[in-house]
């Protein structure tokens, strides 16, 4: 529990520092969805993001992640879509907090984002894409050989 609290505090501080340094506008900092990052399950994140139930699976959304992650502390994960996305999210089903990353895309941006996430154990990774006001998703199982969330 203390690790979750510490991580949330670090993320909150990071958003504040980015806003004060001019790396992020105050509007972007305000758009940070704290409730989504605190949600424990994929279903709870979907609800917070405004989806009625689980987002629909779409072949126009894809997850880029390794089949096997040798170190769960730094798993490269990407989401991409052929749709014109306004928001993208990466979720890790078995992490203490499901939401790993959220991206708000400016108009005209390519529908692609990548980052590194922590995974404590083998889990499904979900890529969510918001296009035309609807959330769509894809998923992939990533096997973790060395835990990254305190493992």
JORAHU-V192426 format. One record per helix or strand. SS is the DSSP state (hx for helix, st for strand). FROM is the first residue (numbers start at 1). TO is the last residue. Records with the same first field share a line. If there is no record, write none. Layout:
BEGIN
SS->FROM-TO, FROM-TO
END
This chain:
BEGIN
hx->2-20, 26-31, 34-38, 42-48
st->56-57, 61-65, 68-69, 75-81, 87-92, 99-104, 112-117, 123-131, 134-144
END
